[in-house]
Amino acid sequence: MDSTAKRAADGDPVTIAVPGGRLTLDASYVDADADEIRRQAREYREGARTAFDLRVRYPDGFTGRVMGAMAAIPYGETRTYGDIAADLDSAPQSVGAACGRNPIPLVVPCHRVVAADGIGGFSAEGGPELKRHLLAHERSDSVQTTLGDGESTRPNGGEE
């Protein structure tokens, strides 16, 4: 990343449209400006991006370790809270709590962490239903076309 690039101001939330709803990110954890974050989120929605190319600042401690583990989960795949707990020598409940503290959902894909017997929780607005939409998006080849954010998701800027 260009060291002269403008980073979103500390505490500035960035709201992005995602398949099934919207997510608000704490952009102070991302070394990029809001426009770059939104551009990459748009590419994700359109099916053109499977990973975010943004430098992320992880919090110290357990939450940061869990975020690092979440960031390593490939697009279209899931891990259970128990899987991550075993890797970090912890408990699934502690991993779930750390997932809920993730300040940059989607960029660090906490939606890819599920319960052993179901979908599990999702602390972002939209809850588990939004999590289902994100997982379904990643498991399909279809492009999302109705997002309600005023941005076209069609190739070529919406031109037909």
Contacts in CASP RR format, 6 or more apart in sequence:
PFRMAT RR
TARGET T0000
AUTHOR 0000-0000-0000
METHOD contacts of the structure
MODEL  1
MDSTAKRAADGDPVTIAVPGGRLTLDASYVDADADEIRRQAREYREGART
AFDLRVRYPDGFTGRVMGAMAAIPYGETRTYGDIAADLDSAPQSVGAACG
RNPIPLVVPCHRVVAADGIGGFSAEGGPELKRHLLAHERSDSVQTTLGDG
ESTRPNGGEE
1 31 0 8 1.000
1 32 0 8 1.000
1 55 0 8 1.000
5 31 0 8 1.000
5 32 0 8 1.000
5 33 0 8 1.000
5 36 0 8 1.000
6 33 0 8 1.000
7 27 0 8 1.000
7 30 0 8 1.000
7 31 0 8 1.000
7 32 0 8 1.000
7 33 0 8 1.000
8 14 0 8 1.000
8 27 0 8 1.000
8 28 0 8 1.000
8 30 0 8 1.000
8 32 0 8 1.000
8 33 0 8 1.000
8 34 0 8 1.000
8 37 0 8 1.000
9 27 0 8 1.000
9 28 0 8 1.000
10 28 0 8 1.000
11 26 0 8 1.000
11 27 0 8 1.000
11 28 0 8 1.000
12 27 0 8 1.000
12 28 0 8 1.000
12 34 0 8 1.000
13 24 0 8 1.000
13 25 0 8 1.000
13 26 0 8 1.000
13 27 0 8 1.000
14 24 0 8 1.000
14 25 0 8 1.000
14 27 0 8 1.000
14 34 0 8 1.000
14 37 0 8 1.000
14 38 0 8 1.000
15 22 0 8 1.000
15 23 0 8 1.000
15 24 0 8 1.000
15 25 0 8 1.000
16 22 0 8 1.000
16 23 0 8 1.000
16 24 0 8 1.000
16 25 0 8 1.000
16 37 0 8 1.000
16 38 0 8 1.000
16 41 0 8 1.000
16 106 0 8 1.000
17 41 0 8 1.000
17 42 0 8 1.000
17 45 0 8 1.000
17 147 0 8 1.000
17 148 0 8 1.000
17 149 0 8 1.000
17 151 0 8 1.000
18 41 0 8 1.000
18 44 0 8 1.000
18 45 0 8 1.000
18 106 0 8 1.000
18 130 0 8 1.000
18 133 0 8 1.000
18 134 0 8 1.000
18 137 0 8 1.000
18 147 0 8 1.000
19 45 0 8 1.000
19 133 0 8 1.000
19 134 0 8 1.000
19 136 0 8 1.000
19 137 0 8 1.000
19 144 0 8 1.000
19 147 0 8 1.000
20 129 0 8 1.000
20 130 0 8 1.000
20 133 0 8 1.000
20 134 0 8 1.000
20 144 0 8 1.000
20 147 0 8 1.000
21 126 0 8 1.000
21 130 0 8 1.000
21 133 0 8 1.000
21 147 0 8 1.000
22 125 0 8 1.000
22 149 0 8 1.000
23 105 0 8 1.000
23 106 0 8 1.000
23 124 0 8 1.000
23 125 0 8 1.000
23 130 0 8 1.000
24 124 0 8 1.000
24 125 0 8 1.000
25 37 0 8 1.000
25 103 0 8 1.000
25 104 0 8 1.000
25 105 0 8 1.000
25 106 0 8 1.000
25 107 0 8 1.000
26 103 0 8 1.000
26 104 0 8 1.000
27 34 0 8 1.000
27 37 0 8 1.000
27 104 0 8 1.000
28 57 0 8 1.000
28 103 0 8 1.000
29 56 0 8 1.000
29 57 0 8 1.000
29 58 0 8 1.000
29 59 0 8 1.000
29 103 0 8 1.000
29 104 0 8 1.000
30 37 0 8 1.000
30 54 0 8 1.000
30 55 0 8 1.000
30 56 0 8 1.000
30 57 0 8 1.000
30 104 0 8 1.000
30 107 0 8 1.000
31 54 0 8 1.000
31 55 0 8 1.000
31 56 0 8 1.000
31 57 0 8 1.000
32 54 0 8 1.000
32 55 0 8 1.000
36 54 0 8 1.000
37 54 0 8 1.000
37 107 0 8 1.000
40 49 0 8 1.000
40 52 0 8 1.000
40 53 0 8 1.000
40 54 0 8 1.000
41 106 0 8 1.000
42 151 0 8 1.000
42 153 0 8 1.000
43 49 0 8 1.000
44 50 0 8 1.000
44 52 0 8 1.000
44 106 0 8 1.000
45 137 0 8 1.000
45 143 0 8 1.000
45 144 0 8 1.000
45 147 0 8 1.000
45 153 0 8 1.000
46 143 0 8 1.000
46 144 0 8 1.000
46 153 0 8 1.000
46 155 0 8 1.000
47 137 0 8 1.000
47 143 0 8 1.000
47 144 0 8 1.000
50 74 0 8 1.000
50 75 0 8 1.000
50 76 0 8 1.000
50 138 0 8 1.000
51 75 0 8 1.000
52 106 0 8 1.000
52 107 0 8 1.000
54 107 0 8 1.000
56 67 0 8 1.000
56 71 0 8 1.000
56 104 0 8 1.000
56 107 0 8 1.000
56 108 0 8 1.000
58 64 0 8 1.000
58 65 0 8 1.000
58 67 0 8 1.000
58 68 0 8 1.000
59 67 0 8 1.000
59 101 0 8 1.000
59 103 0 8 1.000
62 88 0 8 1.000
62 90 0 8 1.000
62 94 0 8 1.000
62 98 0 8 1.000
63 98 0 8 1.000
63 101 0 8 1.000
63 102 0 8 1.000
64 98 0 8 1.000
65 88 0 8 1.000
65 98 0 8 1.000
66 84 0 8 1.000
66 88 0 8 1.000
66 95 0 8 1.000
66 96 0 8 1.000
66 98 0 8 1.000
66 99 0 8 1.000
66 102 0 8 1.000
67 98 0 8 1.000
67 102 0 8 1.000
67 108 0 8 1.000
68 108 0 8 1.000
69 79 0 8 1.000
69 84 0 8 1.000
69 87 0 8 1.000
69 88 0 8 1.000
70 84 0 8 1.000
70 99 0 8 1.000
70 102 0 8 1.000
70 108 0 8 1.000
70 109 0 8 1.000
70 110 0 8 1.000
70 112 0 8 1.000
70 113 0 8 1.000
71 108 0 8 1.000
71 109 0 8 1.000
73 79 0 8 1.000
73 109 0 8 1.000
73 112 0 8 1.000
73 113 0 8 1.000
75 109 0 8 1.000
75 138 0 8 1.000
76 112 0 8 1.000
76 135 0 8 1.000
76 138 0 8 1.000
76 139 0 8 1.000
77 112 0 8 1.000
78 112 0 8 1.000
78 113 0 8 1.000
78 114 0 8 1.000
78 135 0 8 1.000
79 112 0 8 1.000
79 113 0 8 1.000
79 114 0 8 1.000
80 92 0 8 1.000
80 113 0 8 1.000
80 114 0 8 1.000
80 115 0 8 1.000
80 116 0 8 1.000
81 92 0 8 1.000
81 93 0 8 1.000
81 95 0 8 1.000
81 96 0 8 1.000
81 99 0 8 1.000
81 113 0 8 1.000
81 114 0 8 1.000
81 115 0 8 1.000
81 116 0 8 1.000
81 120 0 8 1.000
82 92 0 8 1.000
82 95 0 8 1.000
82 116 0 8 1.000
84 90 0 8 1.000
84 92 0 8 1.000
84 95 0 8 1.000
84 113 0 8 1.000
85 91 0 8 1.000
85 92 0 8 1.000
85 94 0 8 1.000
85 95 0 8 1.000
88 95 0 8 1.000
92 116 0 8 1.000
95 113 0 8 1.000
96 113 0 8 1.000
96 121 0 8 1.000
99 110 0 8 1.000
99 113 0 8 1.000
99 123 0 8 1.000
100 110 0 8 1.000
100 123 0 8 1.000
101 123 0 8 1.000
102 108 0 8 1.000
102 110 0 8 1.000
102 123 0 8 1.000
105 111 0 8 1.000
105 123 0 8 1.000
105 124 0 8 1.000
106 134 0 8 1.000
109 134 0 8 1.000
110 122 0 8 1.000
110 123 0 8 1.000
111 122 0 8 1.000
111 130 0 8 1.000
111 131 0 8 1.000
111 134 0 8 1.000
111 135 0 8 1.000
112 135 0 8 1.000
112 138 0 8 1.000
114 120 0 8 1.000
114 135 0 8 1.000
115 121 0 8 1.000
119 128 0 8 1.000
119 131 0 8 1.000
119 132 0 8 1.000
119 135 0 8 1.000
120 128 0 8 1.000
120 131 0 8 1.000
121 127 0 8 1.000
121 128 0 8 1.000
121 131 0 8 1.000
122 128 0 8 1.000
122 130 0 8 1.000
122 131 0 8 1.000
124 130 0 8 1.000
124 131 0 8 1.000
137 144 0 8 1.000
143 153 0 8 1.000
143 154 0 8 1.000
144 153 0 8 1.000
145 153 0 8 1.000
145 154 0 8 1.000
147 153 0 8 1.000
152 158 0 8 1.000
154 160 0 8 1.000
END
